[in-house]
């Protein structure tokens, strides 16, 4: 089940549990998401590592 965030009748965010989507290679998706967030400046290296499920080193 997901959640929707609406502000002034405009969709702001859709929160989805990735594990419930049935993605065949979820670890690869988590790494790609983490890299994208880090490269885009939206996440620190530590947070990106946690998203990816990898050690910071």
C-alpha distance matrix in Angstrom:
0.0 3.8 7.0 10.2 13.7 16.6 20.2 23.1 21.1 20.2 16.9 17.2 14.1 10.6 8.7 6.8 7.1 10.1 10.6 7.9 9.5 12.7 15.0 18.4 19.9 17.2 20.1 21.9 19.0 18.7 22.5 22.6 20.1 22.2 25.4 24.3 23.4 26.6 28.8 27.6 28.4 25.0 24.9 27.7 28.7 27.5 24.0 23.9 25.2 22.4 19.7 21.7 22.1 25.9 28.8 30.2 33.5
3.8 0.0 3.8 6.8 10.2 13.2 16.8 19.8 18.0 16.9 13.5 13.5 10.3 7.0 5.3 4.6 6.6 9.7 11.5 9.6 10.4 14.0 15.5 19.2 20.2 17.3 19.9 21.3 18.0 17.6 21.2 20.9 18.1 20.2 23.3 21.9 20.7 24.1 26.2 24.6 25.4 21.9 22.2 25.2 26.6 25.6 22.0 21.9 23.7 21.1 18.2 20.5 21.5 25.1 27.9 28.8 32.3
7.0 3.8 0.0 3.8 6.7 9.9 13.4 16.5 15.0 14.1 11.0 10.9 8.2 5.8 5.0 6.8 9.4 12.5 14.7 13.2 13.9 17.6 18.8 22.5 23.1 20.1 22.4 23.6 20.1 19.4 22.8 22.4 19.1 21.0 24.0 22.3 20.6 24.0 26.1 24.1 24.6 21.0 21.6 24.7 26.6 25.7 21.9 22.3 24.4 21.9 19.2 21.9 23.1 26.5 29.0 29.5 33.2
10.2 6.8 3.8 0.0 3.8 6.4 10.1 13.0 11.4 10.4 7.3 7.7 5.9 4.7 6.3 9.0 12.2 14.9 17.5 16.1 16.1 19.9 20.7 24.5 25.0 22.1 24.4 25.1 21.4 20.9 24.1 23.1 19.8 21.8 24.5 22.2 20.6 24.1 25.8 23.4 24.0 20.5 21.8 25.1 27.3 26.8 23.1 23.3 25.9 23.7 20.8 23.6 25.2 28.4 30.9 31.0 34.6
13.7 10.2 6.7 3.8 0.0 3.8 6.8 10.2 9.6 8.5 6.2 5.4 5.0 6.4 8.0 11.5 14.7 17.2 20.1 19.1 19.2 23.0 23.4 27.1 27.2 24.2 26.0 26.6 22.9 22.0 24.9 23.8 20.3 21.8 24.4 22.0 19.9 23.3 24.9 22.2 22.4 18.9 20.5 23.8 26.5 26.1 22.4 22.9 25.8 23.8 21.2 24.2 26.0 28.9 31.1 30.8 34.4
16.6 13.2 9.9 6.4 3.8 0.0 3.8 6.6 5.9 5.4 4.6 5.3 7.1 9.1 11.5 14.8 18.2 20.5 23.5 22.4 22.1 25.9 26.3 30.1 30.3 27.4 29.3 29.6 25.9 25.2 27.9 26.5 23.0 24.7 27.0 24.2 22.3 25.6 26.9 23.8 24.2 20.9 23.0 26.4 29.2 29.1 25.4 26.0 29.0 27.2 24.6 27.5 29.5 32.3 34.5 34.0 37.5
20.2 16.8 13.4 10.1 6.8 3.8 0.0 3.8 5.4 5.3 6.6 6.4 9.4 12.2 14.5 18.1 21.3 23.6 26.7 25.8 25.5 29.3 29.4 33.2 33.1 30.2 31.8 32.0 28.3 27.5 29.8 28.4 24.8 26.2 28.2 25.3 23.1 26.2 27.3 24.0 24.0 21.0 23.4 26.6 29.8 29.8 26.3 27.1 30.3 28.8 26.3 29.4 31.5 34.1 35.9 35.0 38.6
23.1 19.8 16.5 13.0 10.2 6.6 3.8 0.0 3.8 5.5 8.5 9.4 12.7 15.3 18.0 21.3 24.7 26.9 30.0 28.9 28.5 32.3 32.4 36.2 36.2 33.5 35.2 35.2 31.5 30.9 33.2 31.5 28.0 29.6 31.3 28.3 26.3 29.4 30.2 26.7 26.9 24.1 26.7 30.0 33.2 33.4 30.0 30.6 33.9 32.5 30.0 33.0 35.1 37.7 39.6 38.6 42.1
21.1 18.0 15.0 11.4 9.6 5.9 5.4 3.8 0.0 3.8 6.7 9.1 12.0 13.8 16.9 19.8 23.4 25.5 28.5 27.1 26.4 30.2 30.5 34.3 34.7 32.1 34.3 34.2 30.4 30.2 32.7 30.9 27.6 29.5 31.3 28.3 26.6 30.0 30.7 27.4 28.0 25.1 27.7 31.1 34.1 34.3 30.7 31.0 34.3 32.7 29.9 32.8 34.9 37.7 39.9 39.2 42.7
20.2 16.9 14.1 10.4 8.5 5.4 5.3 5.5 3.8 0.0 3.8 6.2 9.3 11.6 14.9 17.9 21.6 23.3 26.5 25.4 24.4 28.1 28.0 31.7 31.9 29.4 31.5 31.1 27.3 27.2 29.5 27.5 24.3 26.3 28.0 24.7 23.3 26.7 27.2 23.8 24.7 22.0 24.7 28.3 31.1 31.6 28.1 28.1 31.5 30.2 27.3 29.9 32.3 34.9 37.2 36.4 39.8
16.9 13.5 11.0 7.3 6.2 4.6 6.6 8.5 6.7 3.8 0.0 3.8 5.9 7.8 11.3 14.2 17.9 19.5 22.8 21.7 20.6 24.3 24.3 28.0 28.2 25.7 27.8 27.5 23.8 23.7 26.1 24.3 21.0 23.2 25.0 21.9 20.6 24.1 24.9 21.7 22.8 19.8 22.3 25.9 28.5 28.9 25.3 25.1 28.4 27.0 23.9 26.5 28.9 31.6 34.0 33.5 36.9
17.2 13.5 10.9 7.7 5.4 5.3 6.4 9.4 9.1 6.2 3.8 0.0 3.8 7.2 10.1 13.4 16.9 18.4 21.9 21.4 20.5 24.2 23.8 27.5 27.2 24.4 26.1 25.9 22.2 21.6 23.9 22.2 18.7 20.5 22.3 19.3 17.5 20.9 21.9 18.7 19.4 16.4 18.8 22.4 25.1 25.5 21.9 22.0 25.3 24.1 21.2 24.0 26.4 28.9 31.1 30.3 33.7
14.1 10.3 8.2 5.9 5.0 7.1 9.4 12.7 12.0 9.3 5.9 3.8 0.0 3.8 6.4 9.7 13.1 14.6 18.1 17.7 17.0 20.6 20.3 24.0 23.7 20.8 22.6 22.6 18.9 18.3 20.8 19.4 15.9 17.8 20.0 17.3 15.6 19.2 20.5 17.8 18.5 15.3 17.1 20.7 23.1 23.3 19.6 19.5 22.6 21.1 18.1 20.8 23.1 25.8 28.1 27.7 31.2
10.6 7.0 5.8 4.7 6.4 9.1 12.2 15.3 13.8 11.6 7.8 7.2 3.8 0.0 3.8 6.4 10.1 11.7 15.0 14.2 13.5 17.2 17.3 21.0 21.2 18.4 20.6 20.9 17.1 16.8 19.8 18.6 15.3 17.6 20.1 17.8 16.5 20.2 21.7 19.4 20.4 17.1 18.4 21.9 23.9 23.8 20.0 19.7 22.4 20.6 17.4 19.8 21.9 24.9 27.6 27.7 31.1
8.7 5.3 5.0 6.3 8.0 11.5 14.5 18.0 16.9 14.9 11.3 10.1 6.4 3.8 0.0 3.8 6.9 9.1 12.1 11.7 11.8 15.5 15.8 19.4 19.4 16.3 18.3 19.2 15.7 14.8 18.1 17.5 14.2 16.1 19.1 17.4 15.8 19.3 21.3 19.5 20.2 16.7 17.3 20.5 22.1 21.5 17.8 17.7 20.0 17.8 14.8 17.4 19.0 22.2 24.9 25.2 28.8
6.8 4.6 6.8 9.0 11.5 14.8 18.1 21.3 19.8 17.9 14.2 13.4 9.7 6.4 3.8 0.0 3.8 5.9 8.7 8.0 8.1 11.7 12.3 16.0 16.4 13.3 15.8 16.9 13.6 13.1 16.7 16.4 13.6 15.8 18.9 17.6 16.6 20.0 22.1 20.8 21.8 18.5 18.6 21.6 22.7 22.0 18.4 17.9 19.6 17.5 14.2 16.3 17.6 21.1 24.1 24.9 28.3
7.1 6.6 9.4 12.2 14.7 18.2 21.3 24.7 23.4 21.6 17.9 16.9 13.1 10.1 6.9 3.8 0.0 3.8 5.5 5.6 7.0 10.0 10.9 14.3 14.6 11.3 13.6 15.5 12.7 11.8 15.6 16.1 13.6 15.4 18.8 18.2 17.3 20.3 22.7 22.0 22.8 19.6 19.0 21.5 22.1 21.0 17.6 17.1 18.2 15.7 12.8 14.6 15.2 18.9 21.9 23.3 26.5
10.1 9.7 12.5 14.9 17.2 20.5 23.6 26.9 25.5 23.3 19.5 18.4 14.6 11.7 9.1 5.9 3.8 0.0 3.8 5.4 5.4 7.7 7.6 10.9 10.9 7.6 10.2 11.9 9.1 8.8 12.6 13.0 11.2 13.3 16.4 16.1 15.9 18.7 20.9 20.6 21.8 19.0 18.3 20.7 20.8 20.0 16.9 15.7 16.6 14.6 11.4 12.3 13.3 16.8 20.2 21.7 24.7
10.6 11.5 14.7 17.5 20.1 23.5 26.7 30.0 28.5 26.5 22.8 21.9 18.1 15.0 12.1 8.7 5.5 3.8 0.0 3.8 5.6 6.4 7.3 9.9 10.3 7.4 10.0 12.5 10.7 10.3 14.0 15.2 13.9 15.6 18.7 19.0 18.9 21.4 23.7 23.8 24.9 22.1 20.9 22.9 22.6 21.4 18.7 17.6 17.7 15.4 12.8 13.3 13.3 16.9 20.2 22.3 25.2
7.9 9.6 13.2 16.1 19.1 22.4 25.8 28.9 27.1 25.4 21.7 21.4 17.7 14.2 11.7 8.0 5.6 5.4 3.8 0.0 3.8 5.5 8.1 11.0 12.6 10.3 13.4 15.5 13.4 13.6 17.3 17.9 16.5 18.6 21.6 21.4 21.3 24.2 26.3 26.0 27.2 24.3 23.5 25.9 25.9 24.8 21.8 20.8 21.2 18.9 16.1 16.9 17.1 20.7 24.0 26.0 28.9
9.5 10.4 13.9 16.1 19.2 22.1 25.5 28.5 26.4 24.4 20.6 20.5 17.0 13.5 11.8 8.1 7.0 5.4 5.6 3.8 0.0 3.8 5.6 9.1 10.9 9.2 12.8 14.0 11.6 12.7 16.3 16.2 15.0 17.8 20.3 19.8 20.2 23.3 24.9 24.5 26.3 23.6 23.2 25.8 25.8 25.2 22.2 20.7 21.5 19.7 16.5 16.8 17.8 21.1 24.7 26.4 29.2
12.7 14.0 17.6 19.9 23.0 25.9 29.3 32.3 30.2 28.1 24.3 24.2 20.6 17.2 15.5 11.7 10.0 7.7 6.4 5.5 3.8 0.0 3.8 6.2 8.9 8.2 11.9 13.2 11.7 13.3 16.4 16.7 16.4 18.9 21.2 21.2 22.1 24.7 26.3 26.4 28.3 25.9 25.2 27.5 26.9 26.4 23.7 21.9 22.1 20.6 17.6 17.2 17.8 20.9 24.6 26.7 29.1
15.0 15.5 18.8 20.7 23.4 26.3 29.4 32.4 30.5 28.0 24.3 23.8 20.3 17.3 15.8 12.3 10.9 7.6 7.3 8.1 5.6 3.8 0.0 3.8 5.7 5.5 9.2 9.8 8.3 10.6 13.4 13.3 13.5 16.2 18.1 18.2 19.5 22.0 23.3 23.7 25.7 23.7 23.0 25.3 24.5 24.3 21.9 19.6 19.9 18.9 15.8 14.9 16.0 18.7 22.5 24.5 26.7
18.4 19.2 22.5 24.5 27.1 30.1 33.2 36.2 34.3 31.7 28.0 27.5 24.0 21.0 19.4 16.0 14.3 10.9 9.9 11.0 9.1 6.2 3.8 0.0 3.9 6.0 8.9 9.3 9.4 11.8 13.9 14.2 15.3 17.7 19.1 19.7 21.4 23.5 24.6 25.5 27.6 26.0 25.0 26.9 25.6 25.5 23.5 21.0 20.7 20.1 17.4 15.6 16.4 18.7 22.5 24.7 26.4
19.9 20.2 23.1 25.0 27.2 30.3 33.1 36.2 34.7 31.9 28.2 27.2 23.7 21.2 19.4 16.4 14.6 10.9 10.3 12.6 10.9 8.9 5.7 3.9 0.0 3.8 5.6 5.6 6.6 9.0 10.4 11.1 12.7 14.6 15.9 17.0 18.8 20.4 21.5 22.9 24.9 23.5 22.2 23.8 22.2 22.3 20.6 17.9 17.4 17.2 14.6 12.4 13.4 15.3 19.0 21.2 22.8
17.2 17.3 20.1 22.1 24.2 27.4 30.2 33.5 32.1 29.4 25.7 24.4 20.8 18.4 16.3 13.3 11.3 7.6 7.4 10.3 9.2 8.2 5.5 6.0 3.8 0.0 3.8 5.4 5.0 6.2 8.7 9.8 10.4 12.2 14.2 15.2 16.4 18.3 19.9 20.9 22.6 20.8 19.4 21.1 19.9 19.6 17.5 15.2 14.9 14.1 11.4 9.8 10.7 13.3 17.1 19.2 21.3
20.1 19.9 22.4 24.4 26.0 29.3 31.8 35.2 34.3 31.5 27.8 26.1 22.6 20.6 18.3 15.8 13.6 10.2 10.0 13.4 12.8 11.9 9.2 8.9 5.6 3.8 0.0 3.8 5.4 5.1 6.3 8.7 9.9 10.6 12.4 14.3 15.4 16.5 18.3 19.9 21.3 19.9 18.0 19.1 17.3 17.0 15.5 13.0 12.0 11.8 9.7 7.1 7.8 9.8 13.6 15.8 17.6
21.9 21.3 23.6 25.1 26.6 29.6 32.0 35.2 34.2 31.1 27.5 25.9 22.6 20.9 19.2 16.9 15.5 11.9 12.5 15.5 14.0 13.2 9.8 9.3 5.6 5.4 3.8 0.0 3.8 5.4 5.1 6.2 8.6 9.8 10.6 12.3 14.2 15.3 16.4 18.2 20.0 19.1 17.7 19.0 17.1 17.7 16.3 13.2 12.7 13.5 11.0 8.2 10.2 11.3 15.0 16.5 18.0
19.0 18.0 20.1 21.4 22.9 25.9 28.3 31.5 30.4 27.3 23.8 22.2 18.9 17.1 15.7 13.6 12.7 9.1 10.7 13.4 11.6 11.7 8.3 9.4 6.6 5.0 5.4 3.8 0.0 3.8 5.4 5.1 6.1 8.5 9.9 10.5 12.2 14.2 15.3 16.3 18.3 17.0 16.0 18.0 16.9 17.5 15.4 12.4 13.0 13.2 10.0 8.3 10.9 12.8 16.5 17.6 19.7
18.7 17.6 19.4 20.9 22.0 25.2 27.5 30.9 30.2 27.2 23.7 21.6 18.3 16.8 14.8 13.1 11.8 8.8 10.3 13.6 12.7 13.3 10.6 11.8 9.0 6.2 5.1 5.4 3.8 0.0 3.8 5.5 5.1 6.1 8.6 9.9 10.5 12.2 14.2 15.3 16.6 14.9 13.4 15.0 13.9 14.0 11.9 9.2 9.6 9.4 6.2 4.8 7.6 9.8 13.4 14.5 17.0
22.5 21.2 22.8 24.1 24.9 27.9 29.8 33.2 32.7 29.5 26.1 23.9 20.8 19.8 18.1 16.7 15.6 12.6 14.0 17.3 16.3 16.4 13.4 13.9 10.4 8.7 6.3 5.1 5.4 3.8 0.0 3.8 5.4 5.1 6.1 8.6 9.9 10.5 12.1 14.1 15.4 14.6 12.8 13.9 12.1 12.8 11.6 8.2 8.2 9.6 7.3 4.4 7.8 8.4 11.7 12.4 14.4
22.6 20.9 22.4 23.1 23.8 26.5 28.4 31.5 30.9 27.5 24.3 22.2 19.4 18.6 17.5 16.4 16.1 13.0 15.2 17.9 16.2 16.7 13.3 14.2 11.1 9.8 8.7 6.2 5.1 5.5 3.8 0.0 3.8 5.4 5.2 6.1 8.6 9.9 10.5 12.1 14.3 13.7 12.9 14.6 13.4 14.9 13.4 9.8 11.0 12.5 9.6 7.8 11.4 12.1 15.2 15.3 17.2
20.1 18.1 19.1 19.8 20.3 23.0 24.8 28.0 27.6 24.3 21.0 18.7 15.9 15.3 14.2 13.6 13.6 11.2 13.9 16.5 15.0 16.4 13.5 15.3 12.7 10.4 9.9 8.6 6.1 5.1 5.4 3.8 0.0 3.8 5.5 5.1 6.2 8.6 10.0 10.5 12.4 10.9 10.4 12.8 12.5 13.7 11.3 8.2 10.4 11.1 7.7 7.6 11.2 12.6 15.6 15.4 18.0
22.2 20.2 21.0 21.8 21.8 24.7 26.2 29.6 29.5 26.3 23.2 20.5 17.8 17.6 16.1 15.8 15.4 13.3 15.6 18.6 17.8 18.9 16.2 17.7 14.6 12.2 10.6 9.8 8.5 6.1 5.1 5.4 3.8 0.0 3.8 5.4 5.2 6.1 8.5 9.9 10.7 9.6 7.9 9.5 8.8 10.0 8.0 4.6 6.9 8.3 5.7 5.6 9.3 10.0 12.4 11.8 14.5
25.4 23.3 24.0 24.5 24.4 27.0 28.2 31.3 31.3 28.0 25.0 22.3 20.0 20.1 19.1 18.9 18.8 16.4 18.7 21.6 20.3 21.2 18.1 19.1 15.9 14.2 12.4 10.6 9.9 8.6 6.1 5.2 5.5 3.8 0.0 3.8 5.5 5.1 6.0 8.4 9.9 10.1 9.0 10.2 9.0 11.4 10.4 6.8 8.8 11.2 9.3 8.3 11.9 11.6 13.6 12.5 14.4
24.3 21.9 22.3 22.2 22.0 24.2 25.3 28.3 28.3 24.7 21.9 19.3 17.3 17.8 17.4 17.6 18.2 16.1 19.0 21.4 19.8 21.2 18.2 19.7 17.0 15.2 14.3 12.3 10.5 9.9 8.6 6.1 5.1 5.4 3.8 0.0 3.8 5.5 5.2 5.9 8.5 8.5 8.9 11.2 11.2 13.7 12.0 8.9 11.7 13.5 11.0 10.8 14.6 14.9 17.1 15.8 18.0
23.4 20.7 20.6 20.6 19.9 22.3 23.1 26.3 26.6 23.3 20.6 17.5 15.6 16.5 15.8 16.6 17.3 15.9 18.9 21.3 20.2 22.1 19.5 21.4 18.8 16.4 15.4 14.2 12.2 10.5 9.9 8.6 6.2 5.2 5.5 3.8 0.0 3.8 5.6 5.2 6.3 5.1 5.3 8.3 9.3 11.4 9.2 7.0 10.5 11.8 9.5 10.6 14.1 14.7 16.4 14.8 17.5
26.6 24.1 24.0 24.1 23.3 25.6 26.2 29.4 30.0 26.7 24.1 20.9 19.2 20.2 19.3 20.0 20.3 18.7 21.4 24.2 23.3 24.7 22.0 23.5 20.4 18.3 16.5 15.3 14.2 12.2 10.5 9.9 8.6 6.1 5.1 5.5 3.8 0.0 3.8 5.4 5.2 5.9 4.8 6.1 6.4 9.4 8.4 6.1 9.3 11.5 10.4 10.9 14.1 13.7 14.7 12.5 14.8
28.8 26.2 26.1 25.8 24.9 26.9 27.3 30.2 30.7 27.2 24.9 21.9 20.5 21.7 21.3 22.1 22.7 20.9 23.7 26.3 24.9 26.3 23.3 24.6 21.5 19.9 18.3 16.4 15.3 14.2 12.1 10.5 10.0 8.5 6.0 5.2 5.6 3.8 0.0 3.8 5.4 7.7 8.1 9.3 9.4 12.8 12.2 9.7 12.5 15.1 13.6 13.6 17.0 16.4 17.5 15.2 16.9
27.6 24.6 24.1 23.4 22.2 23.8 24.0 26.7 27.4 23.8 21.7 18.7 17.8 19.4 19.5 20.8 22.0 20.6 23.8 26.0 24.5 26.4 23.7 25.5 22.9 20.9 19.9 18.2 16.3 15.3 14.1 12.1 10.5 9.9 8.4 5.9 5.2 5.4 3.8 0.0 3.8 5.5 7.7 10.1 11.5 14.4 13.1 11.2 14.6 16.4 14.6 15.4 18.8 18.8 20.1 17.9 20.0
28.4 25.4 24.6 24.0 22.4 24.2 24.0 26.9 28.0 24.7 22.8 19.4 18.5 20.4 20.2 21.8 22.8 21.8 24.9 27.2 26.3 28.3 25.7 27.6 24.9 22.6 21.3 20.0 18.3 16.6 15.4 14.3 12.4 10.7 9.9 8.5 6.3 5.2 5.4 3.8 0.0 3.8 5.6 7.3 9.6 12.4 11.3 10.4 13.8 15.5 14.4 15.7 18.7 18.6 19.2 16.6 18.8
25.0 21.9 21.0 20.5 18.9 20.9 21.0 24.1 25.1 22.0 19.8 16.4 15.3 17.1 16.7 18.5 19.6 19.0 22.1 24.3 23.6 25.9 23.7 26.0 23.5 20.8 19.9 19.1 17.0 14.9 14.6 13.7 10.9 9.6 10.1 8.5 5.1 5.9 7.7 5.5 3.8 0.0 3.8 7.1 9.9 11.8 9.6 9.2 13.0 13.8 12.3 14.4 17.2 17.8 18.8 16.6 19.4
24.9 22.2 21.6 21.8 20.5 23.0 23.4 26.7 27.7 24.7 22.3 18.8 17.1 18.4 17.3 18.6 19.0 18.3 20.9 23.5 23.2 25.2 23.0 25.0 22.2 19.4 18.0 17.7 16.0 13.4 12.8 12.9 10.4 7.9 9.0 8.9 5.3 4.8 8.1 7.7 5.6 3.8 0.0 3.8 6.5 8.0 5.9 6.0 9.5 10.4 9.6 11.7 14.2 14.5 15.2 13.0 16.0
27.7 25.2 24.7 25.1 23.8 26.4 26.6 30.0 31.1 28.3 25.9 22.4 20.7 21.9 20.5 21.6 21.5 20.7 22.9 25.9 25.8 27.5 25.3 26.9 23.8 21.1 19.1 19.0 18.0 15.0 13.9 14.6 12.8 9.5 10.2 11.2 8.3 6.1 9.3 10.1 7.3 7.1 3.8 0.0 3.8 5.4 5.2 6.1 8.5 10.0 10.6 12.2 14.1 13.6 13.3 10.5 13.3
28.7 26.6 26.6 27.3 26.5 29.2 29.8 33.2 34.1 31.1 28.5 25.1 23.1 23.9 22.1 22.7 22.1 20.8 22.6 25.9 25.8 26.9 24.5 25.6 22.2 19.9 17.3 17.1 16.9 13.9 12.1 13.4 12.5 8.8 9.0 11.2 9.3 6.4 9.4 11.5 9.6 9.9 6.5 3.8 0.0 3.8 5.6 5.1 6.1 8.7 9.9 10.4 12.1 10.7 10.2 7.1 9.7
27.5 25.6 25.7 26.8 26.1 29.1 29.8 33.4 34.3 31.6 28.9 25.5 23.3 23.8 21.5 22.0 21.0 20.0 21.4 24.8 25.2 26.4 24.3 25.5 22.3 19.6 17.0 17.7 17.5 14.0 12.8 14.9 13.7 10.0 11.4 13.7 11.4 9.4 12.8 14.4 12.4 11.8 8.0 5.4 3.8 0.0 3.8 5.4 5.1 6.4 8.8 9.9 10.5 9.5 8.4 5.9 9.3
24.0 22.0 21.9 23.1 22.4 25.4 26.3 30.0 30.7 28.1 25.3 21.9 19.6 20.0 17.8 18.4 17.6 16.9 18.7 21.8 22.2 23.7 21.9 23.5 20.6 17.5 15.5 16.3 15.4 11.9 11.6 13.4 11.3 8.0 10.4 12.0 9.2 8.4 12.2 13.1 11.3 9.6 5.9 5.2 5.6 3.8 0.0 3.8 5.4 5.1 6.2 8.6 9.7 10.1 10.3 8.8 12.5
23.9 21.9 22.3 23.3 22.9 26.0 27.1 30.6 31.0 28.1 25.1 22.0 19.5 19.7 17.7 17.9 17.1 15.7 17.6 20.8 20.7 21.9 19.6 21.0 17.9 15.2 13.0 13.2 12.4 9.2 8.2 9.8 8.2 4.6 6.8 8.9 7.0 6.1 9.7 11.2 10.4 9.2 6.0 6.1 5.1 5.4 3.8 0.0 3.8 5.4 5.0 6.1 8.5 8.6 9.8 8.4 11.7
25.2 23.7 24.4 25.9 25.8 29.0 30.3 33.9 34.3 31.5 28.4 25.3 22.6 22.4 20.0 19.6 18.2 16.6 17.7 21.2 21.5 22.1 19.9 20.7 17.4 14.9 12.0 12.7 13.0 9.6 8.2 11.0 10.4 6.9 8.8 11.7 10.5 9.3 12.5 14.6 13.8 13.0 9.5 8.5 6.1 5.1 5.4 3.8 0.0 3.8 5.5 5.1 6.0 5.1 6.0 5.4 8.8
22.4 21.1 21.9 23.7 23.8 27.2 28.8 32.5 32.7 30.2 27.0 24.1 21.1 20.6 17.8 17.5 15.7 14.6 15.4 18.9 19.7 20.6 18.9 20.1 17.2 14.1 11.8 13.5 13.2 9.4 9.6 12.5 11.1 8.3 11.2 13.5 11.8 11.5 15.1 16.4 15.5 13.8 10.4 10.0 8.7 6.4 5.1 5.4 3.8 0.0 3.8 5.4 4.9 6.1 7.3 7.9 11.5
19.7 18.2 19.2 20.8 21.2 24.6 26.3 30.0 29.9 27.3 23.9 21.2 18.1 17.4 14.8 14.2 12.8 11.4 12.8 16.1 16.5 17.6 15.8 17.4 14.6 11.4 9.7 11.0 10.0 6.2 7.3 9.6 7.7 5.7 9.3 11.0 9.5 10.4 13.6 14.6 14.4 12.3 9.6 10.6 9.9 8.8 6.2 5.0 5.5 3.8 0.0 3.8 5.5 7.8 10.2 10.7 14.1
21.7 20.5 21.9 23.6 24.2 27.5 29.4 33.0 32.8 29.9 26.5 24.0 20.8 19.8 17.4 16.3 14.6 12.3 13.3 16.9 16.8 17.2 14.9 15.6 12.4 9.8 7.1 8.2 8.3 4.8 4.4 7.8 7.6 5.6 8.3 10.8 10.6 10.9 13.6 15.4 15.7 14.4 11.7 12.2 10.4 9.9 8.6 6.1 5.1 5.4 3.8 0.0 3.8 5.4 8.7 9.8 12.5
22.1 21.5 23.1 25.2 26.0 29.5 31.5 35.1 34.9 32.3 28.9 26.4 23.1 21.9 19.0 17.6 15.2 13.3 13.3 17.1 17.8 17.8 16.0 16.4 13.4 10.7 7.8 10.2 10.9 7.6 7.8 11.4 11.2 9.3 11.9 14.6 14.1 14.1 17.0 18.8 18.7 17.2 14.2 14.1 12.1 10.5 9.7 8.5 6.0 4.9 5.5 3.8 0.0 3.8 7.0 9.3 12.0
25.9 25.1 26.5 28.4 28.9 32.3 34.1 37.7 37.7 34.9 31.6 28.9 25.8 24.9 22.2 21.1 18.9 16.8 16.9 20.7 21.1 20.9 18.7 18.7 15.3 13.3 9.8 11.3 12.8 9.8 8.4 12.1 12.6 10.0 11.6 14.9 14.7 13.7 16.4 18.8 18.6 17.8 14.5 13.6 10.7 9.5 10.1 8.6 5.1 6.1 7.8 5.4 3.8 0.0 3.8 6.4 8.4
28.8 27.9 29.0 30.9 31.1 34.5 35.9 39.6 39.9 37.2 34.0 31.1 28.1 27.6 24.9 24.1 21.9 20.2 20.2 24.0 24.7 24.6 22.5 22.5 19.0 17.1 13.6 15.0 16.5 13.4 11.7 15.2 15.6 12.4 13.6 17.1 16.4 14.7 17.5 20.1 19.2 18.8 15.2 13.3 10.2 8.4 10.3 9.8 6.0 7.3 10.2 8.7 7.0 3.8 0.0 3.8 5.5
30.2 28.8 29.5 31.0 30.8 34.0 35.0 38.6 39.2 36.4 33.5 30.3 27.7 27.7 25.2 24.9 23.3 21.7 22.3 26.0 26.4 26.7 24.5 24.7 21.2 19.2 15.8 16.5 17.6 14.5 12.4 15.3 15.4 11.8 12.5 15.8 14.8 12.5 15.2 17.9 16.6 16.6 13.0 10.5 7.1 5.9 8.8 8.4 5.4 7.9 10.7 9.8 9.3 6.4 3.8 0.0 3.8
33.5 32.3 33.2 34.6 34.4 37.5 38.6 42.1 42.7 39.8 36.9 33.7 31.2 31.1 28.8 28.3 26.5 24.7 25.2 28.9 29.2 29.1 26.7 26.4 22.8 21.3 17.6 18.0 19.7 17.0 14.4 17.2 18.0 14.5 14.4 18.0 17.5 14.8 16.9 20.0 18.8 19.4 16.0 13.3 9.7 9.3 12.5 11.7 8.8 11.5 14.1 12.5 12.0 8.4 5.5 3.8 0.0
